[in-house]
Amino acid sequence: MDKCILTHCALYAKFWYKKTNLIEDIKKCIAADMNFDVEYVTLNDIISILTLKLSRFHYLYLNQGVGQFTLDLYNHTDPKNTWKVGYYHKDNDKKSTNEYSREEAIIHYFMSQMRQMEKKDFINDLVPDKQPLPFNEIIEK
């Protein structure tokens, strides 16, 4: 059966890597996972690759069709619901100064999905072949 190749994205989602800037961090992870030069990875690439890979996972492992996947994606990236995937902004948190971004909401949704995936779901059992970001202190010890 097909396995997910987004190892570094999954390690990032599972808090192995230090987080600084969501989009820049994911660019580095995508570049490492897909063997791209990071300077050529765009926000559109991130959204496209995550959508393609995780929609396949939903189909193969969760037995969900594209309709259910699309509905879940739409519901979890709605400004009122993004707190469910750990994305806070002015529309759902009075303390936040961040403006809502559909792209960031989509990335947060995919990261929340990847946190739920197991080692066996990945092509190399989540063993990194290189390190695009520094490890979290807990992982280093």
N, C-alpha and C positions, 0 to 999 in steps of 0.2 A: 504494500500500500504506500502511496505517496506520503512523504514526510515534509514538514516545513523546513525551509532553508534559512529562515530569518533568526539564526541563533543569537546574534548580537542584539537584535531588537528585543528578543525574549529575555536575555540577561538584563538588559536595561529595564524592561517592564517588571522584572522580578527583583529589582533594586540591587543588582550586583555592581553596577557602575554608578559612579557619582553623577548626580544630576546638576546641570548648570543652566542650560537653555534648551528647552524641549526640542524645538525644531532643529537647532544646530547639533544637538546630541544625536537625534534620530538620523540626521543626514550622515553623520560619521558611522553609525551602526549599519545603515543601509549600504553605504559605500563598502564597508568591510564584508557584509553578507553577500553582496552582489558583485564584488571585485570591481567596483567603480572608483574613479578618482573623486574624492569628496567635493571638489570644486565644481563638478558637473552635475551633482545631485540637486534637483530643484524640489520645491514644495509639491509641485504636481507629480514628480517622480515618487515622492514619499507616499502620497495619497494613493496613487495608482498601484504601486507595488504592495502596500499593505492591504488594499482592497482586493487585489487579485489573489494574494496568498491566503488571506484569512477567509475569503468567501469560499475558496476551495476546502479549507479546513472545516468550515461549517457544513459543507456538503458531504465530505468524506467521513468525518468523525461524529458529527452531531446529527447527521441525516436530515439537515435542513436545506430546503431548496433556496434558490436565489430570492424568491419572494419574501421568505421569512428573514433571511439575512438582510435584505434591503429595509424591511420594516424595523428590525432591531436597530440597524444603523441610524435610520431616520429618527426613531424614538429616543435613542440614547444621545443623539447630538442636538436635540431640541434644546434651546437655551434654558428651559425650565427643568430639564432632566439631567443636565451634564454633571451635577453634583454626584450622581450615582456612579460615575466613572472617575471621580476625583478631579473634575475640572470646575473651578470656581471663577466667577466673573461678576461684574456689576449686576447682571440680571438675576443671579441666584444667591448672591452673598453681599449683604450691605457693607461689609468691611473691605471688600475687594475694590481695587481701582482698575482692574483689567477690563478691557472691552471684550465682548464676546467675539470669537473667531470660529467659524464653521470648521476650518482646517484643523485648528488645535483641538476642537471637540472631537473630530474624527480620529485624530492621533490618540487622544486620551481613551476613546472607546476601544481602539485596537490594542492599546497597551493593557487595558483591563481584561480584554479577551485573552491576550497572551499570558497574563499572570495565571490564568486558569488552566493553561495547557500543561501537559506533563512531559517529563524528559523523553519518553518514548515517542512523542509526537514530532520530534526534531531529528533532522538528518544525522547529526553527530552527537546526540544525547546531551546537548547543551555544554559541550566541551569547547571552549573558544580556541580557535586556531591562531588568533592574533588579538590584540587588545586595542580597540579604537578609542577607548576612554579609560580614565583611571578607575580602579576598583574602589568600592566602598570600603571604609576602614574595617567593617565587620568581616568582609570577605578576605581582606589582606591578612588577618590574624590567623 
